[in-house]
Amino acid sequence: MNILYIGPYRSLSIDGYLSLNLLLNLKDLKQYTVTARPIFISNRVNNLASKLNDTILSMENHQSKSFDLLIQNTEINTISYNSKIPYHIFFPNYKDIIPDDSISQKYIFLSNRGLLLYSNNIHKKLLEYLNIDNGLFLNNNINNKLLSPTNNIFNLGIYNRYKKYYTIIQSNIDYDTKKIIVDFIKLNQENNCLVLFIQDIDQEMLNKCNEYIKSVYKKFEINNTISKVIIVPTLLNETSIRSIHNTGDIYIHKDNDLHLMLAKEYGKHIVLNTSNVTIQWDQNDLHKYGKLKNTQDIDLLSEKKYPSLKNNLSEIIDAYVK
């Protein structure tokens, strides 16, 4: 079977890494011939490690006169339908539970022309909202090629001795992150710190974030103490991503599949922070505060043994393309 895979796997972004991970797992399915074509959703291109680059180049250089299956894993607005290819699998990236009319119509259009895959509860709820009942769950396990071991950690100075709760955000602290900061500072923890790894943050925004943290301490009249909330600017590349998870102790998961999977692979304790779940901070043991309060969110951290992506994807393709 000839498969054409289209996605932002060369983009230096979270969606780029997720797309690359899916492509590598697809490549591991030896019964298929895979051709890859990149879509660029970021101005920055991922400079892949040499061995990994050879793997990707071999798929990009492959030529075929026709394809049996087209798999697209990218932003919903960039997905298109090609009537010349008989089978389609759509794995769109979309972060919002309430789409606008054009997004809704695009999802409905695609659901009638192929298989829709999803990998998290946000996407699942979106499909339910649109009354789409033919979406399939895909357990997007981290490919071993992206799990190169590293001993690198971020040196946090005096904070190295604390238990480190950590999360990873893009550019700025959003509402949910501010709530985490407020709740953490309010408890005035002695032996714990909260580390915010922020990607692509400029100096102006960094100053604003630090001023916000100071304002929260002032609000609770906590004086004569060092801040236990640390902002660490970081780049998005293989080394820094792995170093982040090596550095932290307990990962606060928000909405990013890649970091959730990596935290699980690195054996980190994981706590959940979503709009549906109230974080229950415990002054005696913050480790316990991530208890799930809503059964609809259990998919993200469930002990249920889904098949690995390799087997799952193979079964999906074989059942779909008869």
FENKA-V745593 format. One record per residue. N is the residue number from 1. OMEGA is omega in whole degrees, -180 to 180 (none if undefined). D_FIRST is the distance of its C-alpha to the first C-alpha in Angstrom with 1 decimal. Layout:
BEGIN
N/OMEGA/D_FIRST
N/OMEGA/D_FIRST
END
This chain:
BEGIN
1/177/0.0
2/-179/3.8
3/172/6.4
4/180/10.0
5/179/12.7
6/180/16.2
7/-177/19.2
8/-172/22.7
9/176/21.7
10/179/24.3
11/180/27.1
12/-178/29.9
13/178/30.1
14/179/29.3
15/177/26.5
16/179/25.3
17/177/25.3
18/178/23.6
19/178/20.7
20/180/20.7
21/179/20.7
22/180/17.7
23/180/15.7
24/177/17.0
25/176/16.0
26/178/12.4
27/-179/12.6
28/178/14.1
29/-168/11.1
30/-177/10.4
31/-179/7.5
32/171/5.2
33/-172/6.1
34/172/8.5
35/-176/11.0
36/175/14.2
37/-176/17.1
38/166/20.4
39/-177/22.8
40/179/26.4
41/179/28.4
42/178/31.0
43/-178/33.2
44/-177/32.7
45/-180/29.7
46/175/28.7
47/-173/29.7
48/174/27.2
49/-170/28.4
50/-179/27.8
51/179/25.3
52/-180/23.4
53/178/23.6
54/179/22.1
55/-179/19.0
56/-179/18.7
57/180/19.7
58/178/17.0
59/179/14.3
60/-178/16.7
61/-179/17.2
62/-180/13.7
63/176/13.4
64/-179/10.9
65/-180/12.4
66/180/10.1
67/177/7.7
68/-174/6.2
69/174/7.8
70/176/11.0
71/179/12.8
72/180/16.4
73/-177/18.9
74/-179/22.2
75/-174/25.5
76/-177/25.5
77/-177/27.4
78/179/24.8
79/180/21.8
80/180/21.0
81/-180/19.2
82/-175/17.3
83/-179/17.5
84/178/15.4
85/-171/12.2
86/-175/11.9
87/-177/11.2
88/169/13.2
89/-178/14.2
90/178/17.6
91/-172/19.4
92/173/22.7
93/177/25.5
94/-170/28.8
95/-171/32.0
96/-180/34.4
97/-179/34.9
98/-177/36.7
99/172/34.7
100/-174/36.4
101/-178/35.8
102/178/33.2
103/180/31.1
104/-179/31.6
105/180/30.6
106/179/27.5
107/-180/26.4
108/178/27.2
109/-178/25.4
110/-178/22.1
111/179/22.5
112/-175/22.7
113/178/19.4
114/179/17.0
115/174/17.2
116/177/19.9
117/174/19.9
118/-176/23.2
119/179/24.5
120/-175/28.3
121/178/31.1
122/180/31.9
123/179/28.6
124/-180/29.1
125/177/32.5
126/179/31.5
127/177/29.1
128/179/32.0
129/-179/34.3
130/-179/32.2
131/176/31.9
132/-173/28.1
133/-179/27.3
134/175/23.5
135/-179/22.9
136/178/21.2
137/176/22.6
138/-180/20.4
139/-171/22.3
140/-179/21.7
141/178/23.1
142/178/24.2
143/-178/22.0
144/-179/24.3
145/178/23.9
146/-176/25.8
147/178/28.5
148/-178/30.4
149/176/33.8
150/176/36.8
151/-178/40.5
152/172/41.2
153/174/43.1
154/177/45.0
155/-178/48.7
156/176/50.4
157/-177/53.9
158/-178/56.2
159/-179/53.3
160/-175/51.6
161/-178/53.8
162/168/52.9
163/-170/50.1
164/168/47.6
165/-175/45.9
166/173/43.3
167/-174/40.9
168/-176/38.9
169/-174/39.4
170/166/38.8
171/-171/41.8
172/176/44.3
173/-178/45.5
174/-176/44.6
175/-178/46.5
176/179/44.8
177/177/45.5
178/179/49.1
179/178/49.5
180/180/48.3
181/-179/50.8
182/-179/53.7
183/-178/53.1
184/-178/52.9
185/-178/56.0
186/-180/58.0
187/177/57.8
188/-176/59.2
189/179/57.3
190/-171/58.9
191/-179/56.3
192/173/53.0
193/180/51.6
194/-177/48.9
195/178/46.7
196/175/44.9
197/-175/42.4
198/-180/42.0
199/174/39.5
200/178/40.5
201/178/44.1
202/-174/46.8
203/-180/50.4
204/-180/51.8
205/177/49.4
206/178/50.0
207/180/53.7
208/180/53.3
209/179/51.3
210/176/54.0
211/178/56.7
212/179/55.0
213/178/55.0
214/-179/58.7
215/178/59.5
216/176/58.1
217/-179/60.2
218/-180/63.2
219/-179/62.6
220/176/62.9
221/177/65.8
222/-175/64.2
223/175/66.2
224/178/66.9
225/176/63.4
226/178/60.4
227/177/57.4
228/176/54.8
229/-174/52.1
230/173/50.5
231/179/48.3
232/175/46.2
233/-178/44.5
234/175/41.3
235/178/38.4
236/173/34.8
237/-174/33.1
238/-176/31.7
239/-177/35.2
240/179/37.1
241/180/34.7
242/180/34.9
243/178/38.6
244/-177/39.2
245/172/37.8
246/-175/39.8
247/-175/42.9
248/178/43.0
249/-176/43.8
250/-174/42.8
251/175/40.1
252/-176/40.9
253/178/37.6
254/-175/37.6
255/-174/34.2
256/-176/31.9
257/-174/28.9
258/-178/28.6
259/175/32.2
260/-180/32.2
261/-180/29.4
262/178/31.1
263/178/34.4
264/-179/33.1
265/180/31.5
266/174/34.8
267/-179/36.7
268/169/38.7
269/-174/40.5
270/173/39.1
271/-170/41.1
272/175/40.0
273/176/41.4
274/-180/40.3
275/-178/42.2
276/-172/42.2
277/176/43.5
278/178/47.0
279/180/47.2
280/179/49.9
281/-180/51.6
282/-175/53.7
283/-178/56.5
284/-179/56.8
285/-179/53.1
286/-180/50.7
287/-174/48.0
288/-168/48.3
289/-176/48.0
290/179/44.3
291/-178/44.6
292/-179/42.4
293/-175/44.5
294/-175/41.9
295/179/39.5
296/-179/37.0
297/-174/36.4
298/180/35.8
299/-175/32.0
300/-174/32.3
301/-173/34.2
302/173/33.6
303/178/33.6
304/-175/31.2
305/172/28.4
306/172/25.2
307/176/22.1
308/-180/21.0
309/-177/18.5
310/-179/16.1
311/-178/16.3
312/-179/17.0
313/178/14.0
314/180/11.7
315/178/13.8
316/-179/13.7
317/-178/10.0
318/180/9.9
319/-177/13.1
320/-177/12.3
321/-178/9.2
322/none/10.7
END
